[in-house]
Amino acid sequence: MEEVQAWHVMPSAESSSHRSSSKAMLRLRMYLMMLLGDIIAISAGFLLASNLHIFHEDNGQGLDQMALLVPLFVPIALLMRAYSPAIMHERWTSIGRATNAFAMSTAVIMLVAFFLKASEGWSRSTFVAGVLLSGLFIAVLRYLFVRHSSALVGGEPYEVVVVYDGVPAPAVSSASCTILVESGEVFNPSRLSPATYDRFAEVIQYADRVVVQCPPERRQIWALTLKGANVQGEVIAPEMTELSPIGVARQDGTPTLIVSRGPLGLKDRIIKRLFDIAVAGSVLFLLAPLLVIVALVIYLQDRGPVFFVQTRVGRSNRLFHILKFRSMYVGRSDAVGSRSASRDDDRITPFGRFIRATSIDEMPQLINVLKGDMSIVGPRPHALGSTAENLLFWHIDERYWHRHAIKPGLTGLAQVRGYRGATHRKSDLVNRLQSDLEYLDKWTIWRDVLILIRTFGVVLHKNAY
């Protein structure tokens, strides 16, 4: 005999069709607002560039360049999924996709203009200024939009149905619709009638996602049910929380949980490496006279070595030798790093105190960057003996080794947030670690540029001693 249906639908106050129509309108509004924001950003950038009289007379060329760029940007942005659902709440992904689409559009314009020899009459200063300003405006508007998306759009534009089968439902849920299953055997695919499936299909027909929470023995049944529902179906597995899987793969036909992946793909690694070489090479070239003077002063001070070399942990947990200008007296330096420098540390020379306060002692690490041991931006590498409350860093938080999935940096997100200096408390390490893991999770080249710019504001810091 067929089982009795025993489940209860608890939708929002709106009907399913009206709710779906409302969500569709919110999605359309979201896409149009993002598109309009990008067009306004590009237009504002080139209008402003066209009216800059610093390098050239105003000839209106910014308007012509804008008129060519905007129609090209829109389809490229659509192809690069710059208006996809995934970026609704991911500000760095949103910024990255939009700026990448803009960069691609700019490259196409330059390539076409070169081959057609149409750029001979262009003002290059107008074009460069327009591109830089437009890129900046796109990033700022995208950041603000994602941060205030729900308020700007007027609500959550995606329909989520949550099913609770054999587990208690929370008192408050953000789901558009909740299904409470009163019997553990209701959705058995081999015993349910087409009418019951039809009812379930009716409930979820407008859903963007269907999420099921049930006992482990019920997951296979729900997986079979959702596979034929023509919707993104998800089954909650609380025991996987500790593994924090990021995807699913297969080995010899058996599913595997992906728990780690390099944070950067090949294209991103190439972009980041080119950025590192360009910045490190340029800074070393420009500051070469200053660095020679610093090295000479250090040598004349006590006739000791100019550089302090220390072993630290780099990418993939490999050890490397980091370079710094020596700021301590010969024979009193701590090669292991078991003792953090303090404000009145008697090991530091008078000149060493100056170069530490101004972060000049870190400049030789540009050589590490060119060698490929380090990056301009990334988690700061720690000395092997670094401690907080007499505990080694990796004994404080088991996630510590995760930060080495990328090259260590000359500066990083933790540093621009003010987390630098000695680590007296466990929280000093945890705060830095949280920032490092956030950087790995949300990396973009534009974020590297932003962190580098913000670094100039924290070069002189109260904890730099």
Solvent accessible surface area in square Angstrom, and as a share of the most:
residue,aa,sasa,rsa
1,M,222,0.99
2,E,87,0.39
3,E,32,0.14
4,V,120,0.69
5,Q,68,0.30
6,A,27,0.21
7,W,19,0.07
8,H,98,0.44
9,V,25,0.14
10,M,92,0.41
11,P,66,0.42
12,S,49,0.32
13,A,115,0.89
14,E,68,0.30
15,S,66,0.43
16,S,37,0.24
17,S,66,0.43
18,H,110,0.49
19,R,6,0.02
20,S,18,0.11
21,S,63,0.40
22,S,40,0.26
23,K,27,0.12
24,A,45,0.35
25,M,109,0.48
26,L,20,0.10
27,R,54,0.20
28,L,90,0.45
29,R,107,0.39
30,M,0,0.00
31,Y,61,0.23
32,L,99,0.49
33,M,61,0.27
34,M,6,0.03
35,L,43,0.22
36,L,103,0.51
37,G,18,0.17
38,D,2,0.01
39,I,51,0.26
40,I,90,0.45
41,A,1,0.00
42,I,0,0.00
43,S,24,0.16
44,A,38,0.29
45,G,0,0.00
46,F,0,0.00
47,L,78,0.39
48,L,81,0.40
49,A,0,0.00
50,S,5,0.03
51,N,81,0.42
52,L,59,0.29
53,H,119,0.53
54,I,130,0.66
55,F,163,0.68
56,H,35,0.15
57,E,142,0.64
58,D,66,0.34
59,N,80,0.41
60,G,23,0.22
61,Q,34,0.15
62,G,0,0.00
63,L,79,0.39
64,D,86,0.45
65,Q,3,0.01
66,M,38,0.17
67,A,62,0.48
68,L,96,0.48
69,L,1,0.00
70,V,25,0.14
71,P,87,0.54
72,L,48,0.24
73,F,0,0.00
74,V,33,0.19
75,P,59,0.37
76,I,22,0.11
77,A,0,0.00
78,L,105,0.52
79,L,149,0.74
80,M,62,0.28
81,R,127,0.46
82,A,0,0.00
83,Y,18,0.07
84,S,10,0.06
85,P,69,0.43
86,A,55,0.43
87,I,0,0.00
88,M,3,0.01
89,H,108,0.48
90,E,77,0.34
91,R,74,0.27
92,W,25,0.09
93,T,50,0.29
94,S,0,0.00
95,I,5,0.03
96,G,7,0.06
97,R,56,0.21
98,A,0,0.00
99,T,5,0.03
100,N,58,0.30
101,A,0,0.00
102,F,7,0.03
103,A,49,0.38
104,M,98,0.44
105,S,0,0.00
106,T,11,0.07
107,A,54,0.42
108,V,50,0.29
109,I,19,0.10
110,M,106,0.47
111,L,105,0.52
112,V,72,0.41
113,A,7,0.06
114,F,139,0.58
115,F,141,0.59
116,L,129,0.64
117,K,149,0.63
118,A,58,0.45
119,S,27,0.17
120,E,134,0.60
121,G,57,0.55
122,W,50,0.17
123,S,17,0.11
124,R,159,0.58
125,S,39,0.25
126,T,0,0.00
127,F,18,0.07
128,V,82,0.47
129,A,24,0.19
130,G,0,0.00
131,V,32,0.18
132,L,123,0.61
133,L,38,0.19
134,S,0,0.00
135,G,16,0.15
136,L,101,0.50
137,F,56,0.23
138,I,0,0.00
139,A,24,0.18
140,V,71,0.41
141,L,68,0.34
142,R,4,0.02
143,Y,57,0.22
144,L,81,0.40
145,F,18,0.08
146,V,13,0.08
147,R,150,0.55
148,H,92,0.41
149,S,4,0.03
150,S,53,0.34
151,A,87,0.67
152,L,86,0.43
153,V,0,0.00
154,G,53,0.51
155,G,24,0.23
156,E,71,0.32
157,P,0,0.00
158,Y,28,0.11
159,E,3,0.01
160,V,30,0.17
161,V,1,0.00
162,V,17,0.09
163,V,0,0.00
164,Y,17,0.06
165,D,0,0.00
166,G,55,0.53
167,V,39,0.23
168,P,123,0.77
169,A,41,0.32
170,P,71,0.45
171,A,111,0.86
172,V,132,0.76
173,S,52,0.33
174,S,122,0.79
175,A,22,0.17
176,S,14,0.09
177,C,2,0.01
178,T,17,0.10
179,I,0,0.00
180,L,48,0.24
181,V,13,0.07
182,E,131,0.59
183,S,42,0.27
184,G,36,0.34
185,E,89,0.40
186,V,1,0.00
187,F,1,0.00
188,N,28,0.14
189,P,42,0.26
190,S,99,0.64
191,R,119,0.44
192,L,19,0.09
193,S,18,0.12
194,P,115,0.73
195,A,73,0.57
196,T,11,0.06
197,Y,67,0.25
198,D,95,0.49
199,R,95,0.35
200,F,4,0.02
201,A,52,0.40
202,E,94,0.42
203,V,14,0.08
204,I,7,0.04
205,Q,104,0.46
206,Y,79,0.30
207,A,15,0.11
208,D,50,0.26
209,R,92,0.33
210,V,0,0.00
211,V,14,0.08
212,V,0,0.00
213,Q,53,0.23
214,C,7,0.04
215,P,32,0.20
216,P,89,0.56
217,E,129,0.58
218,R,11,0.04
219,R,45,0.16
220,Q,136,0.60
221,I,32,0.16
222,W,0,0.00
223,A,34,0.26
224,L,96,0.48
225,T,9,0.05
226,L,11,0.05
227,K,160,0.68
228,G,71,0.68
229,A,28,0.21
230,N,152,0.78
231,V,33,0.19
232,Q,105,0.47
233,G,35,0.34
234,E,50,0.22
235,V,50,0.29
236,I,61,0.31
237,A,30,0.23
238,P,73,0.46
239,E,99,0.44
240,M,63,0.28
241,T,100,0.58
242,E,167,0.75
243,L,96,0.48
244,S,73,0.47
245,P,50,0.31
246,I,92,0.47
247,G,25,0.24
248,V,104,0.60
249,A,40,0.31
250,R,165,0.60
251,Q,114,0.51
252,D,135,0.70
253,G,55,0.53
254,T,83,0.48
255,P,79,0.49
256,T,52,0.30
257,L,72,0.36
258,I,37,0.19
259,V,81,0.46
260,S,86,0.55
261,R,149,0.54
262,G,51,0.49
263,P,46,0.29
264,L,15,0.08
265,G,42,0.40
266,L,120,0.59
267,K,126,0.53
268,D,41,0.21
269,R,109,0.40
270,I,90,0.46
271,I,63,0.32
272,K,10,0.04
273,R,64,0.23
274,L,113,0.56
275,F,35,0.15
276,D,2,0.01
277,I,78,0.39
278,A,59,0.46
279,V,29,0.17
280,A,0,0.00
281,G,28,0.27
282,S,59,0.38
283,V,43,0.25
284,L,37,0.18
285,F,165,0.69
286,L,128,0.64
287,L,60,0.30
288,A,42,0.32
289,P,88,0.55
290,L,73,0.37
291,L,21,0.10
292,V,100,0.58
293,I,102,0.52
294,V,4,0.03
295,A,24,0.18
296,L,100,0.50
297,V,53,0.30
298,I,1,0.00
299,Y,97,0.37
300,L,94,0.47
301,Q,61,0.27
302,D,50,0.26
303,R,152,0.55
304,G,7,0.07
305,P,80,0.50
306,V,33,0.19
307,F,83,0.34
308,F,40,0.17
309,V,76,0.44
310,Q,8,0.04
311,T,40,0.23
312,R,28,0.10
313,V,8,0.05
314,G,3,0.02
315,R,105,0.38
316,S,79,0.51
317,N,70,0.36
318,R,177,0.65
319,L,107,0.53
320,F,21,0.09
321,H,113,0.50
322,I,0,0.00
323,L,32,0.16
324,K,24,0.10
325,F,8,0.03
326,R,8,0.03
327,S,8,0.05
328,M,20,0.09
329,Y,80,0.31
330,V,79,0.45
331,G,78,0.75
332,R,110,0.40
333,S,38,0.24
334,D,30,0.15
335,A,66,0.51
336,V,90,0.52
337,G,12,0.12
338,S,70,0.45
339,R,126,0.46
340,S,53,0.34
341,A,16,0.12
342,S,45,0.29
343,R,138,0.50
344,D,127,0.66
345,D,2,0.01
346,D,88,0.45
347,R,13,0.05
348,I,6,0.03
349,T,0,0.00
350,P,102,0.64
351,F,46,0.19
352,G,1,0.01
353,R,88,0.32
354,F,106,0.44
355,I,0,0.00
356,R,38,0.14
357,A,39,0.30
358,T,31,0.18
359,S,17,0.11
360,I,26,0.13
361,D,5,0.03
362,E,36,0.16
363,M,41,0.18
364,P,5,0.03
365,Q,0,0.00
366,L,3,0.01
367,I,63,0.32
368,N,0,0.00
369,V,0,0.00
370,L,69,0.34
371,K,132,0.56
372,G,21,0.20
373,D,42,0.22
374,M,0,0.00
375,S,0,0.00
376,I,2,0.01
377,V,0,0.00
378,G,2,0.02
379,P,2,0.01
380,R,27,0.10
381,P,3,0.02
382,H,21,0.09
383,A,12,0.10
384,L,59,0.29
385,G,7,0.07
386,S,17,0.11
387,T,41,0.24
388,A,1,0.01
389,E,90,0.40
390,N,145,0.74
391,L,66,0.33
392,L,52,0.26
393,F,6,0.03
394,W,68,0.24
395,H,118,0.53
396,I,33,0.17
397,D,21,0.11
398,E,154,0.69
399,R,76,0.28
400,Y,4,0.01
401,W,99,0.35
402,H,105,0.47
403,R,4,0.01
404,H,6,0.03
405,A,46,0.35
406,I,8,0.04
407,K,26,0.11
408,P,5,0.03
409,G,0,0.00
410,L,30,0.15
411,T,9,0.05
412,G,0,0.00
413,L,5,0.03
414,A,1,0.01
415,Q,23,0.10
416,V,11,0.06
417,R,97,0.35
418,G,23,0.22
419,Y,76,0.29
420,R,48,0.17
421,G,32,0.31
422,A,15,0.12
423,T,14,0.08
424,H,116,0.52
425,R,140,0.51
426,K,83,0.35
427,S,54,0.35
428,D,24,0.12
429,L,1,0.00
430,V,48,0.28
431,N,54,0.28
432,R,24,0.09
433,L,1,0.00
434,Q,86,0.38
435,S,2,0.01
436,D,3,0.02
437,L,35,0.18
438,E,44,0.20
439,Y,2,0.01
440,L,22,0.11
441,D,111,0.58
442,K,67,0.29
443,W,28,0.10
444,T,20,0.12
445,I,29,0.15
446,W,100,0.35
447,R,7,0.02
448,D,0,0.00
449,V,47,0.27
450,L,74,0.37
451,I,2,0.01
452,L,38,0.19
453,I,104,0.53
454,R,100,0.36
455,T,26,0.15
456,F,152,0.63
457,G,67,0.64
458,V,26,0.15
459,V,45,0.26
460,L,134,0.67
461,H,38,0.17
462,K,153,0.65
463,N,37,0.19
464,A,11,0.08
465,Y,41,0.16
